[in-house]
Amino acid sequence: MMIPVTDTISIDERLIAEQFVRASGPGGQNVNKVSTAVQLWFDLPAANLPPDVRGRLIRLAGRRVTKEGQILIEATEHRAREQNRTAAMDRLVALIRQAAIRPKVRRKTRPSRGAKERRLESKRHRSVLKRGRRLADQ
């Protein structure tokens, strides 16, 4: 089954592996008995993502990317296994959505002639003020 991420990108559910582990934090008496935390592994090399999205995704994931190129997302904030599973999946989808956004291209601009003149005029004004203080101090 395919999980929709954006209008053009969807990921195959078979590329996602889950492992349930014990979590620290809230859980009461169950904290040492029940494995409610989830580790979600996304197989990035096998995913058919556009190269630019893949590069941004690796950069955004940072240290969550393993040497094999898999993305590891851990969720431990809830006491229920299913809630942690949903939270981890939501985080993965959000990460891919963020990577799918193309950054705006920065175009070099030059200051206008008027802006240059205003800047120089303010510098001259400052200079006159400071020169006036220098004469007053002596």
Rosetta constraint file for C-alpha pairs under 8 A:
AtomPair CA 1 CA 12 HARMONIC 6.08 0.50
AtomPair CA 1 CA 13 HARMONIC 5.59 0.50
AtomPair CA 1 CA 14 HARMONIC 7.65 0.50
AtomPair CA 2 CA 10 HARMONIC 6.01 0.50
AtomPair CA 2 CA 11 HARMONIC 5.48 0.50
AtomPair CA 2 CA 12 HARMONIC 4.57 0.50
AtomPair CA 2 CA 13 HARMONIC 5.77 0.50
AtomPair CA 3 CA 10 HARMONIC 5.32 0.50
AtomPair CA 3 CA 11 HARMONIC 5.18 0.50
AtomPair CA 3 CA 12 HARMONIC 6.22 0.50
AtomPair CA 3 CA 13 HARMONIC 6.45 0.50
AtomPair CA 4 CA 9 HARMONIC 6.53 0.50
AtomPair CA 4 CA 10 HARMONIC 4.27 0.50
AtomPair CA 4 CA 11 HARMONIC 6.59 0.50
AtomPair CA 5 CA 9 HARMONIC 5.53 0.50
AtomPair CA 5 CA 10 HARMONIC 5.04 0.50
AtomPair CA 5 CA 11 HARMONIC 7.16 0.50
AtomPair CA 5 CA 93 HARMONIC 5.91 0.50
AtomPair CA 5 CA 96 HARMONIC 7.13 0.50
AtomPair CA 5 CA 97 HARMONIC 6.26 0.50
AtomPair CA 6 CA 10 HARMONIC 6.68 0.50
AtomPair CA 6 CA 97 HARMONIC 6.61 0.50
AtomPair CA 9 CA 49 HARMONIC 7.33 0.50
AtomPair CA 11 CA 15 HARMONIC 7.65 0.50
AtomPair CA 11 CA 47 HARMONIC 6.98 0.50
AtomPair CA 11 CA 48 HARMONIC 7.83 0.50
AtomPair CA 12 CA 16 HARMONIC 7.65 0.50
AtomPair CA 12 CA 47 HARMONIC 7.52 0.50
AtomPair CA 15 CA 42 HARMONIC 5.82 0.50
AtomPair CA 15 CA 43 HARMONIC 5.25 0.50
AtomPair CA 15 CA 44 HARMONIC 7.89 0.50
AtomPair CA 15 CA 46 HARMONIC 7.19 0.50
AtomPair CA 15 CA 47 HARMONIC 7.06 0.50
AtomPair CA 16 CA 40 HARMONIC 6.81 0.50
AtomPair CA 16 CA 41 HARMONIC 5.55 0.50
AtomPair CA 16 CA 42 HARMONIC 4.68 0.50
AtomPair CA 16 CA 43 HARMONIC 6.47 0.50
AtomPair CA 17 CA 40 HARMONIC 5.83 0.50
AtomPair CA 17 CA 41 HARMONIC 5.01 0.50
AtomPair CA 17 CA 42 HARMONIC 6.61 0.50
AtomPair CA 18 CA 38 HARMONIC 6.63 0.50
AtomPair CA 18 CA 39 HARMONIC 5.66 0.50
AtomPair CA 18 CA 40 HARMONIC 4.62 0.50
AtomPair CA 18 CA 41 HARMONIC 6.18 0.50
AtomPair CA 19 CA 38 HARMONIC 5.72 0.50
AtomPair CA 19 CA 39 HARMONIC 5.12 0.50
AtomPair CA 19 CA 40 HARMONIC 6.57 0.50
AtomPair CA 20 CA 35 HARMONIC 5.57 0.50
AtomPair CA 20 CA 36 HARMONIC 6.14 0.50
AtomPair CA 20 CA 37 HARMONIC 5.58 0.50
AtomPair CA 20 CA 38 HARMONIC 4.54 0.50
AtomPair CA 20 CA 39 HARMONIC 6.24 0.50
AtomPair CA 20 CA 81 HARMONIC 7.90 0.50
AtomPair CA 21 CA 35 HARMONIC 4.58 0.50
AtomPair CA 21 CA 36 HARMONIC 6.24 0.50
AtomPair CA 21 CA 37 HARMONIC 5.21 0.50
AtomPair CA 21 CA 38 HARMONIC 6.16 0.50
AtomPair CA 21 CA 39 HARMONIC 7.44 0.50
AtomPair CA 22 CA 31 HARMONIC 7.11 0.50
AtomPair CA 22 CA 32 HARMONIC 6.97 0.50
AtomPair CA 22 CA 33 HARMONIC 7.65 0.50
AtomPair CA 22 CA 34 HARMONIC 6.34 0.50
AtomPair CA 22 CA 35 HARMONIC 4.10 0.50
AtomPair CA 22 CA 36 HARMONIC 5.91 0.50
AtomPair CA 22 CA 37 HARMONIC 5.75 0.50
AtomPair CA 23 CA 31 HARMONIC 6.79 0.50
AtomPair CA 23 CA 35 HARMONIC 6.69 0.50
AtomPair CA 23 CA 36 HARMONIC 6.32 0.50
AtomPair CA 23 CA 37 HARMONIC 5.10 0.50
AtomPair CA 23 CA 76 HARMONIC 6.06 0.50
AtomPair CA 24 CA 31 HARMONIC 6.86 0.50
AtomPair CA 24 CA 76 HARMONIC 7.75 0.50
AtomPair CA 25 CA 31 HARMONIC 7.53 0.50
AtomPair CA 26 CA 31 HARMONIC 7.06 0.50
AtomPair CA 26 CA 78 HARMONIC 7.74 0.50
AtomPair CA 26 CA 79 HARMONIC 6.41 0.50
AtomPair CA 27 CA 31 HARMONIC 4.65 0.50
AtomPair CA 27 CA 79 HARMONIC 5.65 0.50
AtomPair CA 29 CA 33 HARMONIC 7.76 0.50
AtomPair CA 30 CA 34 HARMONIC 5.62 0.50
AtomPair CA 31 CA 35 HARMONIC 7.84 0.50
AtomPair CA 35 CA 81 HARMONIC 7.48 0.50
AtomPair CA 36 CA 76 HARMONIC 7.32 0.50
AtomPair CA 36 CA 78 HARMONIC 7.99 0.50
AtomPair CA 36 CA 79 HARMONIC 6.51 0.50
AtomPair CA 36 CA 80 HARMONIC 5.94 0.50
AtomPair CA 36 CA 81 HARMONIC 4.31 0.50
AtomPair CA 36 CA 84 HARMONIC 7.24 0.50
AtomPair CA 37 CA 74 HARMONIC 7.28 0.50
AtomPair CA 37 CA 75 HARMONIC 5.80 0.50
AtomPair CA 37 CA 76 HARMONIC 4.65 0.50
AtomPair CA 37 CA 77 HARMONIC 7.95 0.50
AtomPair CA 37 CA 78 HARMONIC 7.94 0.50
AtomPair CA 37 CA 81 HARMONIC 6.37 0.50
AtomPair CA 37 CA 84 HARMONIC 6.30 0.50
AtomPair CA 38 CA 74 HARMONIC 5.72 0.50
AtomPair CA 38 CA 75 HARMONIC 5.41 0.50
AtomPair CA 38 CA 76 HARMONIC 6.74 0.50
AtomPair CA 38 CA 81 HARMONIC 7.17 0.50
AtomPair CA 38 CA 84 HARMONIC 6.12 0.50
AtomPair CA 38 CA 85 HARMONIC 5.98 0.50
AtomPair CA 38 CA 88 HARMONIC 7.35 0.50
AtomPair CA 39 CA 72 HARMONIC 6.63 0.50
AtomPair CA 39 CA 73 HARMONIC 5.75 0.50
AtomPair CA 39 CA 74 HARMONIC 4.52 0.50
AtomPair CA 39 CA 75 HARMONIC 6.67 0.50
AtomPair CA 39 CA 88 HARMONIC 7.76 0.50
AtomPair CA 40 CA 71 HARMONIC 7.95 0.50
AtomPair CA 40 CA 72 HARMONIC 5.67 0.50
AtomPair CA 40 CA 73 HARMONIC 5.08 0.50
AtomPair CA 40 CA 74 HARMONIC 6.24 0.50
AtomPair CA 40 CA 85 HARMONIC 7.96 0.50
AtomPair CA 40 CA 88 HARMONIC 6.56 0.50
AtomPair CA 40 CA 89 HARMONIC 7.58 0.50
AtomPair CA 41 CA 70 HARMONIC 6.33 0.50
AtomPair CA 41 CA 71 HARMONIC 5.64 0.50
AtomPair CA 41 CA 72 HARMONIC 4.77 0.50
AtomPair CA 41 CA 73 HARMONIC 6.60 0.50
AtomPair CA 42 CA 70 HARMONIC 5.47 0.50
AtomPair CA 42 CA 71 HARMONIC 5.06 0.50
AtomPair CA 42 CA 72 HARMONIC 6.62 0.50
AtomPair CA 43 CA 47 HARMONIC 6.51 0.50
AtomPair CA 43 CA 69 HARMONIC 7.05 0.50
AtomPair CA 43 CA 70 HARMONIC 4.74 0.50
AtomPair CA 43 CA 71 HARMONIC 6.74 0.50
AtomPair CA 44 CA 54 HARMONIC 7.90 0.50
AtomPair CA 44 CA 69 HARMONIC 5.94 0.50
AtomPair CA 44 CA 70 HARMONIC 5.32 0.50
AtomPair CA 44 CA 71 HARMONIC 6.79 0.50
AtomPair CA 45 CA 69 HARMONIC 6.21 0.50
AtomPair CA 45 CA 70 HARMONIC 7.28 0.50
AtomPair CA 49 CA 53 HARMONIC 6.46 0.50
AtomPair CA 49 CA 54 HARMONIC 5.97 0.50
AtomPair CA 50 CA 54 HARMONIC 6.15 0.50
AtomPair CA 51 CA 55 HARMONIC 6.19 0.50
AtomPair CA 52 CA 56 HARMONIC 6.33 0.50
AtomPair CA 53 CA 57 HARMONIC 5.96 0.50
AtomPair CA 53 CA 96 HARMONIC 7.82 0.50
AtomPair CA 53 CA 99 HARMONIC 5.46 0.50
AtomPair CA 53 CA 100 HARMONIC 5.27 0.50
AtomPair CA 54 CA 58 HARMONIC 6.25 0.50
AtomPair CA 54 CA 99 HARMONIC 7.55 0.50
AtomPair CA 55 CA 59 HARMONIC 6.34 0.50
AtomPair CA 56 CA 60 HARMONIC 6.01 0.50
AtomPair CA 56 CA 99 HARMONIC 5.16 0.50
AtomPair CA 56 CA 100 HARMONIC 7.77 0.50
AtomPair CA 57 CA 61 HARMONIC 5.92 0.50
AtomPair CA 57 CA 95 HARMONIC 7.06 0.50
AtomPair CA 57 CA 96 HARMONIC 6.30 0.50
AtomPair CA 57 CA 98 HARMONIC 7.95 0.50
AtomPair CA 57 CA 99 HARMONIC 4.99 0.50
AtomPair CA 58 CA 62 HARMONIC 6.28 0.50
AtomPair CA 58 CA 65 HARMONIC 6.80 0.50
AtomPair CA 60 CA 95 HARMONIC 7.40 0.50
AtomPair CA 60 CA 99 HARMONIC 7.12 0.50
AtomPair CA 61 CA 65 HARMONIC 6.18 0.50
AtomPair CA 61 CA 71 HARMONIC 7.19 0.50
AtomPair CA 61 CA 95 HARMONIC 7.46 0.50
AtomPair CA 64 CA 71 HARMONIC 5.55 0.50
AtomPair CA 64 CA 72 HARMONIC 5.29 0.50
AtomPair CA 64 CA 73 HARMONIC 6.86 0.50
AtomPair CA 65 CA 69 HARMONIC 5.75 0.50
AtomPair CA 65 CA 70 HARMONIC 5.53 0.50
AtomPair CA 65 CA 71 HARMONIC 4.49 0.50
AtomPair CA 65 CA 72 HARMONIC 6.35 0.50
AtomPair CA 66 CA 70 HARMONIC 5.30 0.50
AtomPair CA 66 CA 71 HARMONIC 6.33 0.50
AtomPair CA 66 CA 72 HARMONIC 7.32 0.50
AtomPair CA 73 CA 88 HARMONIC 6.17 0.50
AtomPair CA 73 CA 91 HARMONIC 7.71 0.50
AtomPair CA 73 CA 92 HARMONIC 7.22 0.50
AtomPair CA 74 CA 88 HARMONIC 6.39 0.50
AtomPair CA 75 CA 84 HARMONIC 5.29 0.50
AtomPair CA 75 CA 85 HARMONIC 7.16 0.50
AtomPair CA 75 CA 87 HARMONIC 6.49 0.50
AtomPair CA 75 CA 88 HARMONIC 5.41 0.50
AtomPair CA 76 CA 84 HARMONIC 6.14 0.50
AtomPair CA 77 CA 84 HARMONIC 6.79 0.50
AtomPair CA 78 CA 83 HARMONIC 6.17 0.50
AtomPair CA 78 CA 84 HARMONIC 5.69 0.50
AtomPair CA 79 CA 83 HARMONIC 7.69 0.50
AtomPair CA 79 CA 84 HARMONIC 7.72 0.50
AtomPair CA 80 CA 84 HARMONIC 6.48 0.50
AtomPair CA 81 CA 85 HARMONIC 6.15 0.50
AtomPair CA 82 CA 86 HARMONIC 6.20 0.50
AtomPair CA 83 CA 87 HARMONIC 6.09 0.50
AtomPair CA 84 CA 88 HARMONIC 6.10 0.50
AtomPair CA 85 CA 89 HARMONIC 6.30 0.50
AtomPair CA 86 CA 90 HARMONIC 6.07 0.50
AtomPair CA 87 CA 91 HARMONIC 6.19 0.50
AtomPair CA 88 CA 92 HARMONIC 6.32 0.50
AtomPair CA 89 CA 93 HARMONIC 6.27 0.50
AtomPair CA 90 CA 94 HARMONIC 6.06 0.50
AtomPair CA 91 CA 95 HARMONIC 6.07 0.50
AtomPair CA 92 CA 96 HARMONIC 6.32 0.50
AtomPair CA 93 CA 97 HARMONIC 6.09 0.50
AtomPair CA 94 CA 98 HARMONIC 6.12 0.50
AtomPair CA 95 CA 99 HARMONIC 6.28 0.50
AtomPair CA 96 CA 100 HARMONIC 6.15 0.50
AtomPair CA 97 CA 101 HARMONIC 6.83 0.50
AtomPair CA 111 CA 115 HARMONIC 6.00 0.50
AtomPair CA 111 CA 116 HARMONIC 6.53 0.50
AtomPair CA 112 CA 116 HARMONIC 6.39 0.50
AtomPair CA 113 CA 117 HARMONIC 6.24 0.50
AtomPair CA 114 CA 118 HARMONIC 6.13 0.50
AtomPair CA 115 CA 119 HARMONIC 6.16 0.50
AtomPair CA 116 CA 120 HARMONIC 6.23 0.50
AtomPair CA 117 CA 121 HARMONIC 6.01 0.50
AtomPair CA 118 CA 122 HARMONIC 6.19 0.50
AtomPair CA 119 CA 123 HARMONIC 6.30 0.50
AtomPair CA 120 CA 124 HARMONIC 6.21 0.50
AtomPair CA 121 CA 125 HARMONIC 6.17 0.50
AtomPair CA 122 CA 126 HARMONIC 6.16 0.50
AtomPair CA 123 CA 127 HARMONIC 6.12 0.50
AtomPair CA 124 CA 128 HARMONIC 6.24 0.50
AtomPair CA 125 CA 129 HARMONIC 6.38 0.50
AtomPair CA 126 CA 130 HARMONIC 6.23 0.50
AtomPair CA 127 CA 131 HARMONIC 5.99 0.50
AtomPair CA 128 CA 132 HARMONIC 6.13 0.50
AtomPair CA 129 CA 133 HARMONIC 6.49 0.50
AtomPair CA 130 CA 134 HARMONIC 6.25 0.50
AtomPair CA 131 CA 135 HARMONIC 6.42 0.50
AtomPair CA 132 CA 136 HARMONIC 6.36 0.50
AtomPair CA 133 CA 137 HARMONIC 6.26 0.50
AtomPair CA 134 CA 138 HARMONIC 6.83 0.50
